[in-house]
């Protein structure tokens, strides 16, 4: 059938993985550091991935493609389960240097966010190295350790996910200061989850 579907320009892709994280259906995967549409039948054609791409490597096109298979997407999500790719995940416990940091899309999240936002694994953890913490309950400041992690490793991108509550400002502030102290220019974004589980626009 002829339908609207995404097109990825591999030459423009910087490998940040933001589009793969934004694709709730799992149609996009990172292959050899390049975003690739691996399942055309998983692409719903709505384009959640477009605004996530910092290099405008994704566009729409109308062409022959299999129909969107909502049932297959639902079953795949149920079967996949956890998207976690490394351990430990607590900021206090994670090593400063580890092989999984090489070329990583780093996720720094307040631990409550994973409970508040239902699709946390598919939207944020997938294709990311995950670090979590709670600035209200943990002693000390994360900024120094996060600075060392960002400085000593080849981090591709940084996503900070926090709750809308004031205490979560601590994890955002620590991540911002760490990025600044590292002296590196890395694409980064902050996503805020509301207490009702919705993403704050």
C-alpha positions as CSV (number, residue, x, y, z in Angstrom):
1,X,0.0,0.0,0.0
2,X,1.1,3.6,-0.5
3,X,1.3,5.4,2.8
4,X,3.2,8.1,4.7
5,X,6.3,6.7,6.4
6,X,9.5,8.2,7.7
7,X,12.8,8.4,5.8
8,X,16.2,8.6,7.5
9,X,19.1,10.4,5.8
10,X,22.1,8.3,7.1
11,X,24.5,11.1,6.0
12,X,22.9,13.6,8.3
13,X,22.5,11.2,11.3
14,X,24.9,12.0,14.1
15,X,24.2,8.7,16.0
16,X,22.7,10.4,19.1
17,X,19.8,7.9,19.3
18,X,17.2,10.5,20.2
19,X,14.9,9.3,17.4
20,X,15.1,5.7,18.5
21,X,14.1,6.8,22.0
22,X,11.3,8.9,20.7
23,X,9.8,6.1,18.6
24,X,7.4,4.4,20.9
25,X,6.8,1.6,18.5
26,X,10.3,0.4,18.2
27,X,10.5,0.9,14.4
28,X,13.9,2.7,14.6
29,X,17.1,1.0,15.9
30,X,20.7,2.2,16.1
31,X,22.8,0.0,13.8
32,X,26.6,0.7,13.7
33,X,25.9,4.2,15.2
34,X,23.3,5.1,12.5
35,X,19.5,5.4,13.0
36,X,17.8,2.8,10.8
37,X,14.1,2.1,10.1
38,X,14.2,-1.6,10.8
39,X,10.5,-2.4,10.9
40,X,8.4,-0.5,8.4
41,X,5.3,-2.2,9.8
42,X,6.1,-0.7,13.2
43,X,6.2,2.8,11.9
44,X,2.8,4.5,12.4
45,X,3.6,7.5,10.3
46,X,2.9,10.0,13.0
47,X,6.5,11.2,13.3
48,X,7.2,11.4,17.0
49,X,10.8,10.9,16.0
50,X,11.0,14.0,13.8
51,X,11.2,16.7,16.4
52,X,13.7,14.6,18.4
53,X,16.3,14.6,15.7
54,X,18.8,17.5,16.2
55,X,20.2,17.2,12.6
56,X,16.9,17.1,10.6
57,X,17.9,13.7,9.3
58,X,14.3,12.4,9.4
59,X,11.5,13.4,7.0
60,X,8.2,12.0,5.7
61,X,7.7,10.4,2.4
62,X,4.8,8.6,0.7
63,X,5.8,5.3,-0.8
64,X,5.0,1.6,-1.0
65,X,5.2,0.2,2.5
66,X,3.5,-2.5,4.6
67,X,0.5,-1.3,6.7
68,X,1.2,-0.2,10.3
69,X,0.7,-3.4,12.4
70,X,-0.5,-2.1,15.8
71,X,-1.1,-5.6,17.1
72,X,2.5,-6.7,16.3
73,X,3.8,-3.6,18.1
74,X,1.7,-4.3,21.1
75,X,2.9,-7.9,21.3
76,X,6.6,-6.9,20.8
77,X,6.3,-4.4,23.7
78,X,4.9,-7.1,26.0
79,X,7.5,-9.6,25.1
80,X,10.5,-7.3,25.3
81,X,10.1,-6.2,28.9
82,X,13.2,-4.4,30.2
83,X,15.3,-2.2,28.0
84,X,18.1,-1.9,30.6
85,X,21.5,-2.6,29.0
86,X,23.9,-2.2,32.0
87,X,24.3,-2.6,35.7
88,X,24.6,-0.9,38.2
89,X,22.4,2.1,37.5
90,X,22.6,4.1,40.8
91,X,24.8,7.2,40.3
92,X,26.4,6.4,43.6
93,X,27.4,2.8,42.5
94,X,28.2,3.2,38.9
95,X,32.0,3.2,38.0
96,X,33.5,6.3,36.5
97,X,34.9,4.4,33.6
98,X,33.2,1.4,32.0
99,X,33.2,0.0,28.4
100,X,29.5,0.7,28.1
101,X,30.1,4.5,28.3
102,X,32.0,4.4,25.0
103,X,29.8,6.3,22.5
104,X,26.9,6.2,24.9
105,X,23.7,8.2,24.9
106,X,23.5,8.9,28.6
107,X,20.3,9.0,30.6
108,X,20.4,10.7,34.0
109,X,17.0,10.2,35.6
110,X,15.4,10.9,39.0
111,X,14.3,7.4,40.2
112,X,10.6,8.4,40.6
113,X,10.3,9.1,36.9
114,X,10.4,5.4,36.0
115,X,7.4,4.8,38.2
116,X,5.4,7.9,37.2
117,X,5.8,7.5,33.4
118,X,4.4,4.2,32.1
119,X,6.5,4.0,28.9
120,X,9.8,4.9,30.6
121,X,11.7,1.8,29.3
122,X,10.7,2.2,25.6
123,X,11.0,6.0,25.5
124,X,14.0,6.7,27.7
125,X,16.0,3.6,28.7
126,X,16.1,2.0,25.2
127,X,19.4,2.7,23.5
128,X,20.7,4.6,26.5
129,X,23.1,4.0,29.4
130,X,21.0,4.7,32.5
131,X,22.0,6.5,35.7
132,X,19.4,7.1,38.4
133,X,19.3,8.9,41.7
134,X,17.2,10.9,44.1
135,X,18.7,14.2,45.2
136,X,16.4,14.4,48.2
137,X,17.2,11.0,49.7
138,X,20.9,10.5,48.6
139,X,23.6,12.2,50.6
140,X,26.0,14.5,48.8
141,X,26.1,16.1,45.3
142,X,26.1,14.1,42.1
143,X,27.9,16.8,40.1
144,X,31.5,15.8,40.8
145,X,31.0,12.2,39.8
146,X,28.9,13.0,36.8
147,X,31.6,15.5,35.7
148,X,34.2,12.7,35.8
149,X,31.9,10.3,33.8
150,X,31.3,12.9,31.1
151,X,34.9,14.1,31.0
152,X,36.6,10.6,30.9
153,X,34.3,8.9,28.5
154,X,33.0,9.5,24.9
155,X,29.4,10.4,25.7
156,X,27.3,11.2,22.6
157,X,24.3,12.8,24.1
158,X,22.7,13.5,27.5
159,X,19.1,13.2,28.5
160,X,17.9,14.4,31.9
161,X,14.5,13.1,33.1
162,X,13.1,14.6,36.2
163,X,9.8,15.0,38.0
164,X,8.0,18.4,38.1
165,X,8.5,18.6,41.9
166,X,11.1,21.1,43.3
167,X,13.4,18.5,44.8
168,X,14.1,17.0,41.4
169,X,15.7,20.3,40.4
170,X,18.8,18.9,42.2
171,X,19.4,16.2,39.7
172,X,18.9,18.5,36.8
173,X,21.2,21.1,38.3
174,X,23.9,18.5,39.0
175,X,23.8,17.2,35.4
176,X,23.9,20.8,34.0
177,X,26.9,21.7,36.2
178,X,28.7,18.4,35.3
179,X,28.2,19.1,31.6
180,X,29.5,22.6,31.9
181,X,32.5,21.5,34.0
182,X,33.5,18.8,31.5
183,X,34.1,21.5,28.9
184,X,32.5,19.3,26.3
185,X,29.8,20.2,23.8
186,X,27.3,17.4,23.9
187,X,23.7,17.5,22.7
188,X,21.4,17.5,25.7
189,X,17.8,17.8,26.8
190,X,15.7,18.0,29.9
191,X,12.4,16.1,30.0
192,X,10.0,16.8,32.9
193,X,7.4,14.3,34.0
194,X,4.3,15.6,35.8
195,X,2.9,13.9,38.9
196,X,0.0,12.5,36.8
197,X,2.5,10.6,34.7
198,X,2.3,12.9,31.6
199,X,5.2,14.6,29.9
200,X,5.3,18.3,30.5
201,X,5.3,20.1,27.2
